[in-house]
Amino acid sequence: MSKAVILLSGGLDSATCLAIARDKGYDCYALSFDYGQRHTNELEAAKDIAESFGAKKHIIVNIDLRLWGGSALTDDIDVPNVDTNFDHIPITYVPARNTIFLSFAVGWAEVLEARDIFIGVNSMDYSGYPDCRPEFIDAFSECARLGTKASDEGWKFNIHSPLQNLTKAEIIKVGHDLGIDYGITHSCYNPDENGLACGKCDSCYLRHKGFEDANIEDPTKYQK
C-alpha cells in the first residue's frame, strides 16, 4: 500500500483531505504544526481526527512563527470580524505558512519513501490566501522535485489538493459521505477559553455557510 503525508490542521478541510486519502487506499501519515498560533484547539482536534481515521502516525512539529508575526494568528493583532470582500489578503493570512508546512511534509515524505502529499487548500470558498492557489501548488511540486533526491532518481512528489475547485458545501458533502464527524474538527480563529467558536471570523463564516449550503446541520459549538 502506498504511503502519503497529509497536512492536518484539525480543521474541516484538512480532515476531509485525510478521509479522501484513506478512501483512496493510502497509508496515511498525518503532519500538524504547533506554530505559535493563537490557540491549540485545532491541534487537539487534529489528534482526534488522526485517531478517528486510523493514521499510521501523527506528528506535531513545533515551530515558532510568532518570532516574526505579521498575522492576527501569530501576532498581537485582533482577529477581525468577517469581511465578505475576499478580494484582498486578510490579516489572518500567515506569511508563507503553506510553503513552510509543505517543506516539512516533503522532508518527511522523502524519509518515508512516500511520493504523495495531501493538502486541503481551496480557491473557491476561501479567504484569498495566496498560498492556497493552484499555481502555487504546481510551482511547489516542481520545487520539491528539484530540491530532493527525486531530481536525480527520476521521480517526483505528487502534491494532491483534492479540494482545490470545490465549494465549502461540496467539501462538506464529500466528507459527510466519507463518514467524517465534523463535530470533532475546529475552524475558528478566535475561540473562547472553552473552545467555543466565535461565529464572527472569516473561517467561522465560511464554515457555517458551507453547512447551510450543503443542507447539513452545522455541529459547531458557537459562543452565545
PyMOL commands that place a pseudoatom at each C-alpha (Angstrom):
pseudoatom trace, name=CA, resn=MET, resi=1, chain=A, elem=C, hetatm=0, pos=[0.000, 0.000, 0.000]
pseudoatom trace, name=CA, resn=SER, resi=2, chain=A, elem=C, hetatm=0, pos=[1.333, 3.439, -0.932]
pseudoatom trace, name=CA, resn=LYS, resi=3, chain=A, elem=C, hetatm=0, pos=[2.189, 5.958, 1.773]
pseudoatom trace, name=CA, resn=ALA, resi=4, chain=A, elem=C, hetatm=0, pos=[1.004, 9.556, 1.858]
pseudoatom trace, name=CA, resn=VAL, resi=5, chain=A, elem=C, hetatm=0, pos=[1.752, 12.503, 4.124]
pseudoatom trace, name=CA, resn=ILE, resi=6, chain=A, elem=C, hetatm=0, pos=[-1.356, 14.528, 4.954]
pseudoatom trace, name=CA, resn=LEU, resi=7, chain=A, elem=C, hetatm=0, pos=[-1.135, 18.072, 6.307]
pseudoatom trace, name=CA, resn=LEU, resi=8, chain=A, elem=C, hetatm=0, pos=[-3.651, 18.035, 9.145]
pseudoatom trace, name=CA, resn=SER, resi=9, chain=A, elem=C, hetatm=0, pos=[-4.533, 21.317, 10.831]
pseudoatom trace, name=CA, resn=GLY, resi=10, chain=A, elem=C, hetatm=0, pos=[-7.544, 19.987, 12.690]
pseudoatom trace, name=CA, resn=GLY, resi=11, chain=A, elem=C, hetatm=0, pos=[-9.974, 21.958, 10.565]
pseudoatom trace, name=CA, resn=LEU, resi=12, chain=A, elem=C, hetatm=0, pos=[-12.767, 20.915, 8.248]
pseudoatom trace, name=CA, resn=ASP, resi=13, chain=A, elem=C, hetatm=0, pos=[-10.746, 20.932, 5.026]
pseudoatom trace, name=CA, resn=SER, resi=14, chain=A, elem=C, hetatm=0, pos=[-7.719, 19.014, 6.261]
pseudoatom trace, name=CA, resn=ALA, resi=15, chain=A, elem=C, hetatm=0, pos=[-9.957, 16.395, 7.895]
pseudoatom trace, name=CA, resn=THR, resi=16, chain=A, elem=C, hetatm=0, pos=[-11.682, 15.912, 4.549]
pseudoatom trace, name=CA, resn=CYS, resi=17, chain=A, elem=C, hetatm=0, pos=[-8.300, 15.530, 2.856]
pseudoatom trace, name=CA, resn=LEU, resi=18, chain=A, elem=C, hetatm=0, pos=[-7.312, 12.801, 5.308]
pseudoatom trace, name=CA, resn=ALA, resi=19, chain=A, elem=C, hetatm=0, pos=[-10.600, 10.995, 4.691]
pseudoatom trace, name=CA, resn=ILE, resi=20, chain=A, elem=C, hetatm=0, pos=[-10.094, 11.229, 0.912]
pseudoatom trace, name=CA, resn=ALA, resi=21, chain=A, elem=C, hetatm=0, pos=[-6.532, 9.900, 1.129]
pseudoatom trace, name=CA, resn=ARG, resi=22, chain=A, elem=C, hetatm=0, pos=[-7.631, 6.968, 3.265]
pseudoatom trace, name=CA, resn=ASP, resi=23, chain=A, elem=C, hetatm=0, pos=[-10.538, 6.268, 0.908]
pseudoatom trace, name=CA, resn=LYS, resi=24, chain=A, elem=C, hetatm=0, pos=[-8.046, 6.113, -1.971]
pseudoatom trace, name=CA, resn=GLY, resi=25, chain=A, elem=C, hetatm=0, pos=[-6.181, 3.376, -0.118]
pseudoatom trace, name=CA, resn=TYR, resi=26, chain=A, elem=C, hetatm=0, pos=[-3.143, 5.254, 1.161]
pseudoatom trace, name=CA, resn=ASP, resi=27, chain=A, elem=C, hetatm=0, pos=[-1.370, 4.530, 4.407]
pseudoatom trace, name=CA, resn=CYS, resi=28, chain=A, elem=C, hetatm=0, pos=[-1.761, 7.973, 5.958]
pseudoatom trace, name=CA, resn=TYR, resi=29, chain=A, elem=C, hetatm=0, pos=[0.915, 9.829, 7.919]
pseudoatom trace, name=CA, resn=ALA, resi=30, chain=A, elem=C, hetatm=0, pos=[-0.570, 12.975, 9.454]
pseudoatom trace, name=CA, resn=LEU, resi=31, chain=A, elem=C, hetatm=0, pos=[1.520, 16.099, 9.996]
pseudoatom trace, name=CA, resn=SER, resi=32, chain=A, elem=C, hetatm=0, pos=[0.394, 19.012, 12.184]
pseudoatom trace, name=CA, resn=PHE, resi=33, chain=A, elem=C, hetatm=0, pos=[2.132, 22.147, 13.427]
pseudoatom trace, name=CA, resn=ASP, resi=34, chain=A, elem=C, hetatm=0, pos=[2.248, 23.973, 16.718]
pseudoatom trace, name=CA, resn=TYR, resi=35, chain=A, elem=C, hetatm=0, pos=[3.477, 27.172, 15.108]
pseudoatom trace, name=CA, resn=GLY, resi=36, chain=A, elem=C, hetatm=0, pos=[2.646, 29.735, 17.765]
pseudoatom trace, name=CA, resn=GLN, resi=37, chain=A, elem=C, hetatm=0, pos=[-0.959, 30.147, 16.681]
pseudoatom trace, name=CA, resn=ARG, resi=38, chain=A, elem=C, hetatm=0, pos=[-3.448, 31.857, 18.973]
pseudoatom trace, name=CA, resn=HIS, resi=39, chain=A, elem=C, hetatm=0, pos=[-4.818, 28.633, 20.460]
pseudoatom trace, name=CA, resn=THR, resi=40, chain=A, elem=C, hetatm=0, pos=[-4.270, 24.865, 20.499]
pseudoatom trace, name=CA, resn=ASN, resi=41, chain=A, elem=C, hetatm=0, pos=[-7.886, 23.800, 19.954]
pseudoatom trace, name=CA, resn=GLU, resi=42, chain=A, elem=C, hetatm=0, pos=[-7.184, 22.810, 16.377]
pseudoatom trace, name=CA, resn=LEU, resi=43, chain=A, elem=C, hetatm=0, pos=[-4.229, 20.659, 17.460]
pseudoatom trace, name=CA, resn=GLU, resi=44, chain=A, elem=C, hetatm=0, pos=[-6.417, 18.788, 19.918]
pseudoatom trace, name=CA, resn=ALA, resi=45, chain=A, elem=C, hetatm=0, pos=[-8.893, 18.308, 17.086]
pseudoatom trace, name=CA, resn=ALA, resi=46, chain=A, elem=C, hetatm=0, pos=[-6.108, 17.056, 14.813]
pseudoatom trace, name=CA, resn=LYS, resi=47, chain=A, elem=C, hetatm=0, pos=[-5.244, 14.342, 17.337]
pseudoatom trace, name=CA, resn=ASP, resi=48, chain=A, elem=C, hetatm=0, pos=[-8.850, 13.161, 17.412]
pseudoatom trace, name=CA, resn=ILE, resi=49, chain=A, elem=C, hetatm=0, pos=[-9.149, 13.234, 13.616]
pseudoatom trace, name=CA, resn=ALA, resi=50, chain=A, elem=C, hetatm=0, pos=[-5.899, 11.311, 13.086]
pseudoatom trace, name=CA, resn=GLU, resi=51, chain=A, elem=C, hetatm=0, pos=[-7.027, 8.636, 15.521]
pseudoatom trace, name=CA, resn=SER, resi=52, chain=A, elem=C, hetatm=0, pos=[-10.541, 8.514, 14.074]
pseudoatom trace, name=CA, resn=PHE, resi=53, chain=A, elem=C, hetatm=0, pos=[-9.244, 7.865, 10.557]
pseudoatom trace, name=CA, resn=GLY, resi=54, chain=A, elem=C, hetatm=0, pos=[-6.510, 5.437, 11.522]
pseudoatom trace, name=CA, resn=ALA, resi=55, chain=A, elem=C, hetatm=0, pos=[-3.437, 7.444, 10.620]
pseudoatom trace, name=CA, resn=LYS, resi=56, chain=A, elem=C, hetatm=0, pos=[-0.350, 5.255, 10.772]
pseudoatom trace, name=CA, resn=LYS, resi=57, chain=A, elem=C, hetatm=0, pos=[1.448, 8.037, 12.604]
pseudoatom trace, name=CA, resn=HIS, resi=58, chain=A, elem=C, hetatm=0, pos=[0.655, 11.575, 13.651]
pseudoatom trace, name=CA, resn=ILE, resi=59, chain=A, elem=C, hetatm=0, pos=[3.463, 14.060, 14.247]
pseudoatom trace, name=CA, resn=ILE, resi=60, chain=A, elem=C, hetatm=0, pos=[3.075, 17.569, 15.665]
pseudoatom trace, name=CA, resn=VAL, resi=61, chain=A, elem=C, hetatm=0, pos=[6.038, 19.761, 14.757]
pseudoatom trace, name=CA, resn=ASN, resi=62, chain=A, elem=C, hetatm=0, pos=[6.906, 22.732, 16.950]
pseudoatom trace, name=CA, resn=ILE, resi=63, chain=A, elem=C, hetatm=0, pos=[7.977, 25.887, 15.134]
pseudoatom trace, name=CA, resn=ASP, resi=64, chain=A, elem=C, hetatm=0, pos=[7.543, 29.461, 16.331]
pseudoatom trace, name=CA, resn=LEU, resi=65, chain=A, elem=C, hetatm=0, pos=[6.164, 31.775, 13.688]
pseudoatom trace, name=CA, resn=ARG, resi=66, chain=A, elem=C, hetatm=0, pos=[5.480, 34.324, 16.415]
pseudoatom trace, name=CA, resn=LEU, resi=67, chain=A, elem=C, hetatm=0, pos=[9.164, 35.213, 16.147]
pseudoatom trace, name=CA, resn=TRP, resi=68, chain=A, elem=C, hetatm=0, pos=[8.257, 37.498, 13.271]
pseudoatom trace, name=CA, resn=GLY, resi=69, chain=A, elem=C, hetatm=0, pos=[4.454, 37.565, 13.495]
pseudoatom trace, name=CA, resn=GLY, resi=70, chain=A, elem=C, hetatm=0, pos=[2.766, 39.519, 10.733]
pseudoatom trace, name=CA, resn=SER, resi=71, chain=A, elem=C, hetatm=0, pos=[-0.609, 37.826, 11.146]
pseudoatom trace, name=CA, resn=ALA, resi=72, chain=A, elem=C, hetatm=0, pos=[-3.556, 38.058, 13.512]
pseudoatom trace, name=CA, resn=LEU, resi=73, chain=A, elem=C, hetatm=0, pos=[-2.934, 34.364, 14.203]
pseudoatom trace, name=CA, resn=THR, resi=74, chain=A, elem=C, hetatm=0, pos=[0.706, 34.806, 15.268]
pseudoatom trace, name=CA, resn=ASP, resi=75, chain=A, elem=C, hetatm=0, pos=[0.957, 38.386, 16.481]
pseudoatom trace, name=CA, resn=ASP, resi=76, chain=A, elem=C, hetatm=0, pos=[-0.695, 40.807, 18.896]
pseudoatom trace, name=CA, resn=ILE, resi=77, chain=A, elem=C, hetatm=0, pos=[-3.297, 41.782, 16.335]
pseudoatom trace, name=CA, resn=ASP, resi=78, chain=A, elem=C, hetatm=0, pos=[-7.030, 41.392, 16.915]
pseudoatom trace, name=CA, resn=VAL, resi=79, chain=A, elem=C, hetatm=0, pos=[-8.831, 38.839, 14.774]
pseudoatom trace, name=CA, resn=PRO, resi=80, chain=A, elem=C, hetatm=0, pos=[-11.285, 40.907, 12.724]
pseudoatom trace, name=CA, resn=ASN, resi=81, chain=A, elem=C, hetatm=0, pos=[-14.936, 40.063, 12.223]
pseudoatom trace, name=CA, resn=VAL, resi=82, chain=A, elem=C, hetatm=0, pos=[-15.794, 38.557, 8.883]
pseudoatom trace, name=CA, resn=ASP, resi=83, chain=A, elem=C, hetatm=0, pos=[-15.194, 40.656, 5.804]
pseudoatom trace, name=CA, resn=THR, resi=84, chain=A, elem=C, hetatm=0, pos=[-17.032, 39.038, 2.918]
pseudoatom trace, name=CA, resn=ASN, resi=85, chain=A, elem=C, hetatm=0, pos=[-14.982, 41.058, 0.430]
pseudoatom trace, name=CA, resn=PHE, resi=86, chain=A, elem=C, hetatm=0, pos=[-12.352, 38.414, -0.240]
pseudoatom trace, name=CA, resn=ASP, resi=87, chain=A, elem=C, hetatm=0, pos=[-10.632, 40.420, -2.976]
pseudoatom trace, name=CA, resn=HIS, resi=88, chain=A, elem=C, hetatm=0, pos=[-7.778, 41.351, -0.649]
pseudoatom trace, name=CA, resn=ILE, resi=89, chain=A, elem=C, hetatm=0, pos=[-5.460, 39.307, 1.551]
pseudoatom trace, name=CA, resn=PRO, resi=90, chain=A, elem=C, hetatm=0, pos=[-6.787, 39.457, 5.133]
pseudoatom trace, name=CA, resn=ILE, resi=91, chain=A, elem=C, hetatm=0, pos=[-4.695, 39.969, 8.264]
pseudoatom trace, name=CA, resn=THR, resi=92, chain=A, elem=C, hetatm=0, pos=[-5.346, 36.317, 9.233]
pseudoatom trace, name=CA, resn=TYR, resi=93, chain=A, elem=C, hetatm=0, pos=[-3.003, 35.229, 6.423]
pseudoatom trace, name=CA, resn=VAL, resi=94, chain=A, elem=C, hetatm=0, pos=[0.164, 33.756, 7.949]
pseudoatom trace, name=CA, resn=PRO, resi=95, chain=A, elem=C, hetatm=0, pos=[3.125, 34.686, 5.715]
pseudoatom trace, name=CA, resn=ALA, resi=96, chain=A, elem=C, hetatm=0, pos=[4.411, 31.707, 3.711]
pseudoatom trace, name=CA, resn=ARG, resi=97, chain=A, elem=C, hetatm=0, pos=[2.679, 29.231, 6.032]
pseudoatom trace, name=CA, resn=ASN, resi=98, chain=A, elem=C, hetatm=0, pos=[1.850, 26.617, 3.397]
pseudoatom trace, name=CA, resn=THR, resi=99, chain=A, elem=C, hetatm=0, pos=[5.330, 26.927, 1.894]
pseudoatom trace, name=CA, resn=ILE, resi=100, chain=A, elem=C, hetatm=0, pos=[6.794, 26.144, 5.312]
pseudoatom trace, name=CA, resn=PHE, resi=101, chain=A, elem=C, hetatm=0, pos=[4.354, 23.320, 6.043]
pseudoatom trace, name=CA, resn=LEU, resi=102, chain=A, elem=C, hetatm=0, pos=[4.802, 21.683, 2.652]
pseudoatom trace, name=CA, resn=SER, resi=103, chain=A, elem=C, hetatm=0, pos=[8.578, 21.824, 3.041]
pseudoatom trace, name=CA, resn=PHE, resi=104, chain=A, elem=C, hetatm=0, pos=[8.305, 19.804, 6.246]
pseudoatom trace, name=CA, resn=ALA, resi=105, chain=A, elem=C, hetatm=0, pos=[5.904, 17.407, 4.520]
pseudoatom trace, name=CA, resn=VAL, resi=106, chain=A, elem=C, hetatm=0, pos=[8.373, 16.855, 1.676]
pseudoatom trace, name=CA, resn=GLY, resi=107, chain=A, elem=C, hetatm=0, pos=[11.168, 16.138, 4.152]
pseudoatom trace, name=CA, resn=TRP, resi=108, chain=A, elem=C, hetatm=0, pos=[9.126, 13.528, 5.991]
pseudoatom trace, name=CA, resn=ALA, resi=109, chain=A, elem=C, hetatm=0, pos=[7.797, 12.038, 2.753]
pseudoatom trace, name=CA, resn=GLU, resi=110, chain=A, elem=C, hetatm=0, pos=[11.324, 11.620, 1.423]
pseudoatom trace, name=CA, resn=VAL, resi=111, chain=A, elem=C, hetatm=0, pos=[12.322, 9.666, 4.530]
pseudoatom trace, name=CA, resn=LEU, resi=112, chain=A, elem=C, hetatm=0, pos=[9.146, 7.555, 4.353]
pseudoatom trace, name=CA, resn=GLU, resi=113, chain=A, elem=C, hetatm=0, pos=[9.744, 6.950, 0.643]
pseudoatom trace, name=CA, resn=ALA, resi=114, chain=A, elem=C, hetatm=0, pos=[6.280, 8.368, 0.090]
pseudoatom trace, name=CA, resn=ARG, resi=115, chain=A, elem=C, hetatm=0, pos=[5.533, 10.018, -3.225]
pseudoatom trace, name=CA, resn=ASP, resi=116, chain=A, elem=C, hetatm=0, pos=[2.215, 11.590, -2.271]
pseudoatom trace, name=CA, resn=ILE, resi=117, chain=A, elem=C, hetatm=0, pos=[1.351, 14.615, -0.129]
pseudoatom trace, name=CA, resn=PHE, resi=118, chain=A, elem=C, hetatm=0, pos=[-2.178, 15.865, 0.544]
pseudoatom trace, name=CA, resn=ILE, resi=119, chain=A, elem=C, hetatm=0, pos=[-3.044, 19.447, 1.430]
pseudoatom trace, name=CA, resn=GLY, resi=120, chain=A, elem=C, hetatm=0, pos=[-6.527, 20.898, 1.922]
pseudoatom trace, name=CA, resn=VAL, resi=121, chain=A, elem=C, hetatm=0, pos=[-6.095, 24.157, 0.050]
pseudoatom trace, name=CA, resn=ASN, resi=122, chain=A, elem=C, hetatm=0, pos=[-9.095, 25.610, -1.719]
pseudoatom trace, name=CA, resn=SER, resi=123, chain=A, elem=C, hetatm=0, pos=[-9.553, 28.518, -4.105]
pseudoatom trace, name=CA, resn=MET, resi=124, chain=A, elem=C, hetatm=0, pos=[-13.343, 28.671, -4.244]
pseudoatom trace, name=CA, resn=ASP, resi=125, chain=A, elem=C, hetatm=0, pos=[-14.827, 29.460, -0.807]
pseudoatom trace, name=CA, resn=TYR, resi=126, chain=A, elem=C, hetatm=0, pos=[-11.699, 30.767, 0.899]
pseudoatom trace, name=CA, resn=SER, resi=127, chain=A, elem=C, hetatm=0, pos=[-10.235, 33.944, 2.372]
pseudoatom trace, name=CA, resn=GLY, resi=128, chain=A, elem=C, hetatm=0, pos=[-7.977, 34.812, -0.562]
pseudoatom trace, name=CA, resn=TYR, resi=129, chain=A, elem=C, hetatm=0, pos=[-4.685, 33.465, 0.782]
pseudoatom trace, name=CA, resn=PRO, resi=130, chain=A, elem=C, hetatm=0, pos=[-2.038, 33.361, -1.993]
pseudoatom trace, name=CA, resn=ASP, resi=131, chain=A, elem=C, hetatm=0, pos=[-0.617, 30.021, -0.835]
pseudoatom trace, name=CA, resn=CYS, resi=132, chain=A, elem=C, hetatm=0, pos=[-3.964, 28.317, -1.499]
pseudoatom trace, name=CA, resn=ARG, resi=133, chain=A, elem=C, hetatm=0, pos=[-3.952, 28.944, -5.232]
pseudoatom trace, name=CA, resn=PRO, resi=134, chain=A, elem=C, hetatm=0, pos=[-3.349, 26.169, -7.798]
pseudoatom trace, name=CA, resn=GLU, resi=135, chain=A, elem=C, hetatm=0, pos=[-0.379, 27.934, -9.393]
pseudoatom trace, name=CA, resn=PHE, resi=136, chain=A, elem=C, hetatm=0, pos=[1.401, 27.859, -6.036]
pseudoatom trace, name=CA, resn=ILE, resi=137, chain=A, elem=C, hetatm=0, pos=[0.795, 24.123, -5.617]
pseudoatom trace, name=CA, resn=ASP, resi=138, chain=A, elem=C, hetatm=0, pos=[2.065, 23.439, -9.142]
pseudoatom trace, name=CA, resn=ALA, resi=139, chain=A, elem=C, hetatm=0, pos=[5.189, 25.532, -8.586]
pseudoatom trace, name=CA, resn=PHE, resi=140, chain=A, elem=C, hetatm=0, pos=[5.912, 23.941, -5.214]
pseudoatom trace, name=CA, resn=SER, resi=141, chain=A, elem=C, hetatm=0, pos=[5.665, 20.456, -6.707]
pseudoatom trace, name=CA, resn=GLU, resi=142, chain=A, elem=C, hetatm=0, pos=[8.474, 21.310, -9.112]
pseudoatom trace, name=CA, resn=CYS, resi=143, chain=A, elem=C, hetatm=0, pos=[10.467, 22.961, -6.322]
pseudoatom trace, name=CA, resn=ALA, resi=144, chain=A, elem=C, hetatm=0, pos=[10.141, 19.776, -4.241]
pseudoatom trace, name=CA, resn=ARG, resi=145, chain=A, elem=C, hetatm=0, pos=[11.396, 17.670, -7.136]
pseudoatom trace, name=CA, resn=LEU, resi=146, chain=A, elem=C, hetatm=0, pos=[14.403, 19.875, -7.785]
pseudoatom trace, name=CA, resn=GLY, resi=147, chain=A, elem=C, hetatm=0, pos=[15.316, 20.180, -4.097]
pseudoatom trace, name=CA, resn=THR, resi=148, chain=A, elem=C, hetatm=0, pos=[15.348, 16.472, -3.234]
pseudoatom trace, name=CA, resn=LYS, resi=149, chain=A, elem=C, hetatm=0, pos=[16.866, 13.239, -4.499]
pseudoatom trace, name=CA, resn=ALA, resi=150, chain=A, elem=C, hetatm=0, pos=[13.803, 12.911, -6.723]
pseudoatom trace, name=CA, resn=SER, resi=151, chain=A, elem=C, hetatm=0, pos=[15.599, 15.056, -9.300]
pseudoatom trace, name=CA, resn=ASP, resi=152, chain=A, elem=C, hetatm=0, pos=[18.487, 12.565, -9.552]
pseudoatom trace, name=CA, resn=GLU, resi=153, chain=A, elem=C, hetatm=0, pos=[16.380, 9.419, -9.337]
pseudoatom trace, name=CA, resn=GLY, resi=154, chain=A, elem=C, hetatm=0, pos=[13.797, 10.428, -11.932]
pseudoatom trace, name=CA, resn=TRP, resi=155, chain=A, elem=C, hetatm=0, pos=[10.604, 10.650, -9.889]
pseudoatom trace, name=CA, resn=LYS, resi=156, chain=A, elem=C, hetatm=0, pos=[8.514, 13.441, -8.390]
pseudoatom trace, name=CA, resn=PHE, resi=157, chain=A, elem=C, hetatm=0, pos=[6.234, 14.208, -5.474]
pseudoatom trace, name=CA, resn=ASN, resi=158, chain=A, elem=C, hetatm=0, pos=[2.524, 14.306, -6.196]
pseudoatom trace, name=CA, resn=ILE, resi=159, chain=A, elem=C, hetatm=0, pos=[1.068, 17.259, -4.284]
pseudoatom trace, name=CA, resn=HIS, resi=160, chain=A, elem=C, hetatm=0, pos=[-2.643, 16.442, -4.080]
pseudoatom trace, name=CA, resn=SER, resi=161, chain=A, elem=C, hetatm=0, pos=[-5.095, 19.281, -3.480]
pseudoatom trace, name=CA, resn=PRO, resi=162, chain=A, elem=C, hetatm=0, pos=[-8.408, 17.450, -3.993]
pseudoatom trace, name=CA, resn=LEU, resi=163, chain=A, elem=C, hetatm=0, pos=[-10.489, 20.303, -2.568]
pseudoatom trace, name=CA, resn=GLN, resi=164, chain=A, elem=C, hetatm=0, pos=[-8.966, 22.945, -4.839]
pseudoatom trace, name=CA, resn=ASN, resi=165, chain=A, elem=C, hetatm=0, pos=[-12.012, 23.576, -7.017]
pseudoatom trace, name=CA, resn=LEU, resi=166, chain=A, elem=C, hetatm=0, pos=[-14.809, 22.612, -4.612]
pseudoatom trace, name=CA, resn=THR, resi=167, chain=A, elem=C, hetatm=0, pos=[-17.105, 24.973, -2.764]
pseudoatom trace, name=CA, resn=LYS, resi=168, chain=A, elem=C, hetatm=0, pos=[-17.255, 24.627, 1.009]
pseudoatom trace, name=CA, resn=ALA, resi=169, chain=A, elem=C, hetatm=0, pos=[-20.649, 22.956, 0.668]
pseudoatom trace, name=CA, resn=GLU, resi=170, chain=A, elem=C, hetatm=0, pos=[-19.249, 20.435, -1.799]
pseudoatom trace, name=CA, resn=ILE, resi=171, chain=A, elem=C, hetatm=0, pos=[-16.332, 19.712, 0.536]
pseudoatom trace, name=CA, resn=ILE, resi=172, chain=A, elem=C, hetatm=0, pos=[-18.718, 19.086, 3.417]
pseudoatom trace, name=CA, resn=LYS, resi=173, chain=A, elem=C, hetatm=0, pos=[-20.839, 16.744, 1.291]
pseudoatom trace, name=CA, resn=VAL, resi=174, chain=A, elem=C, hetatm=0, pos=[-17.750, 14.753, 0.297]
pseudoatom trace, name=CA, resn=GLY, resi=175, chain=A, elem=C, hetatm=0, pos=[-16.639, 14.458, 3.907]
pseudoatom trace, name=CA, resn=HIS, resi=176, chain=A, elem=C, hetatm=0, pos=[-20.142, 13.603, 5.079]
pseudoatom trace, name=CA, resn=ASP, resi=177, chain=A, elem=C, hetatm=0, pos=[-20.287, 10.744, 2.564]
pseudoatom trace, name=CA, resn=LEU, resi=178, chain=A, elem=C, hetatm=0, pos=[-16.899, 9.511, 3.824]
pseudoatom trace, name=CA, resn=GLY, resi=179, chain=A, elem=C, hetatm=0, pos=[-18.145, 9.409, 7.397]
pseudoatom trace, name=CA, resn=ILE, resi=180, chain=A, elem=C, hetatm=0, pos=[-16.399, 12.410, 8.912]
pseudoatom trace, name=CA, resn=ASP, resi=181, chain=A, elem=C, hetatm=0, pos=[-17.724, 13.641, 12.234]
pseudoatom trace, name=CA, resn=TYR, resi=182, chain=A, elem=C, hetatm=0, pos=[-17.246, 17.345, 11.641]
pseudoatom trace, name=CA, resn=GLY, resi=183, chain=A, elem=C, hetatm=0, pos=[-18.129, 17.943, 15.265]
pseudoatom trace, name=CA, resn=ILE, resi=184, chain=A, elem=C, hetatm=0, pos=[-14.569, 16.983, 16.228]
pseudoatom trace, name=CA, resn=THR, resi=185, chain=A, elem=C, hetatm=0, pos=[-12.995, 19.456, 13.792]
pseudoatom trace, name=CA, resn=HIS, resi=186, chain=A, elem=C, hetatm=0, pos=[-12.120, 23.036, 14.685]
pseudoatom trace, name=CA, resn=SER, resi=187, chain=A, elem=C, hetatm=0, pos=[-12.011, 26.006, 12.308]
pseudoatom trace, name=CA, resn=CYS, resi=188, chain=A, elem=C, hetatm=0, pos=[-12.432, 29.163, 14.387]
pseudoatom trace, name=CA, resn=TYR, resi=189, chain=A, elem=C, hetatm=0, pos=[-9.581, 31.683, 14.530]
pseudoatom trace, name=CA, resn=ASN, resi=190, chain=A, elem=C, hetatm=0, pos=[-10.678, 33.162, 17.839]
pseudoatom trace, name=CA, resn=PRO, resi=191, chain=A, elem=C, hetatm=0, pos=[-12.399, 30.663, 20.165]
pseudoatom trace, name=CA, resn=ASP, resi=192, chain=A, elem=C, hetatm=0, pos=[-13.061, 31.380, 23.822]
pseudoatom trace, name=CA, resn=GLU, resi=193, chain=A, elem=C, hetatm=0, pos=[-11.342, 29.685, 26.756]
pseudoatom trace, name=CA, resn=ASN, resi=194, chain=A, elem=C, hetatm=0, pos=[-13.797, 26.774, 26.473]
pseudoatom trace, name=CA, resn=GLY, resi=195, chain=A, elem=C, hetatm=0, pos=[-13.013, 26.215, 22.812]
pseudoatom trace, name=CA, resn=LEU, resi=196, chain=A, elem=C, hetatm=0, pos=[-16.340, 27.585, 21.587]
pseudoatom trace, name=CA, resn=ALA, resi=197, chain=A, elem=C, hetatm=0, pos=[-16.195, 29.130, 18.113]
pseudoatom trace, name=CA, resn=CYS, resi=198, chain=A, elem=C, hetatm=0, pos=[-16.635, 32.901, 17.896]
pseudoatom trace, name=CA, resn=GLY, resi=199, chain=A, elem=C, hetatm=0, pos=[-19.024, 32.759, 14.939]
pseudoatom trace, name=CA, resn=LYS, resi=200, chain=A, elem=C, hetatm=0, pos=[-17.640, 36.092, 13.709]
pseudoatom trace, name=CA, resn=CYS, resi=201, chain=A, elem=C, hetatm=0, pos=[-14.328, 35.445, 11.925]
pseudoatom trace, name=CA, resn=ASP, resi=202, chain=A, elem=C, hetatm=0, pos=[-13.819, 34.607, 8.238]
pseudoatom trace, name=CA, resn=SER, resi=203, chain=A, elem=C, hetatm=0, pos=[-13.301, 30.936, 8.992]
pseudoatom trace, name=CA, resn=CYS, resi=204, chain=A, elem=C, hetatm=0, pos=[-16.496, 30.633, 11.052]
pseudoatom trace, name=CA, resn=TYR, resi=205, chain=A, elem=C, hetatm=0, pos=[-18.455, 32.432, 8.336]
pseudoatom trace, name=CA, resn=LEU, resi=206, chain=A, elem=C, hetatm=0, pos=[-17.221, 30.167, 5.534]
pseudoatom trace, name=CA, resn=ARG, resi=207, chain=A, elem=C, hetatm=0, pos=[-17.720, 27.037, 7.628]
pseudoatom trace, name=CA, resn=HIS, resi=208, chain=A, elem=C, hetatm=0, pos=[-21.270, 27.859, 8.717]
pseudoatom trace, name=CA, resn=LYS, resi=209, chain=A, elem=C, hetatm=0, pos=[-22.291, 28.997, 5.232]
pseudoatom trace, name=CA, resn=GLY, resi=210, chain=A, elem=C, hetatm=0, pos=[-20.926, 25.724, 3.861]
pseudoatom trace, name=CA, resn=PHE, resi=211, chain=A, elem=C, hetatm=0, pos=[-23.128, 23.659, 6.125]
pseudoatom trace, name=CA, resn=GLU, resi=212, chain=A, elem=C, hetatm=0, pos=[-26.134, 25.819, 5.262]
pseudoatom trace, name=CA, resn=ASP, resi=213, chain=A, elem=C, hetatm=0, pos=[-25.499, 25.486, 1.523]
pseudoatom trace, name=CA, resn=ALA, resi=214, chain=A, elem=C, hetatm=0, pos=[-24.976, 21.734, 1.879]
pseudoatom trace, name=CA, resn=ASN, resi=215, chain=A, elem=C, hetatm=0, pos=[-28.240, 21.459, 3.837]
pseudoatom trace, name=CA, resn=ILE, resi=216, chain=A, elem=C, hetatm=0, pos=[-26.376, 19.590, 6.577]
pseudoatom trace, name=CA, resn=GLU, resi=217, chain=A, elem=C, hetatm=0, pos=[-26.659, 20.544, 10.232]
pseudoatom trace, name=CA, resn=ASP, resi=218, chain=A, elem=C, hetatm=0, pos=[-23.664, 22.504, 11.485]
pseudoatom trace, name=CA, resn=PRO, resi=219, chain=A, elem=C, hetatm=0, pos=[-22.255, 20.602, 14.517]
pseudoatom trace, name=CA, resn=THR, resi=220, chain=A, elem=C, hetatm=0, pos=[-20.025, 23.509, 15.555]
pseudoatom trace, name=CA, resn=LYS, resi=221, chain=A, elem=C, hetatm=0, pos=[-20.419, 24.747, 19.111]
pseudoatom trace, name=CA, resn=TYR, resi=222, chain=A, elem=C, hetatm=0, pos=[-20.590, 28.542, 18.974]
pseudoatom trace, name=CA, resn=GLN, resi=223, chain=A, elem=C, hetatm=0, pos=[-20.372, 31.160, 21.681]
pseudoatom trace, name=CA, resn=LYS, resi=224, chain=A, elem=C, hetatm=0, pos=[-23.757, 32.559, 22.617]
for i in range(1, 224): cmd.bond("trace and resi %d" % i, "trace and resi %d" % (i + 1))
show_as sticks, trace
zoom trace
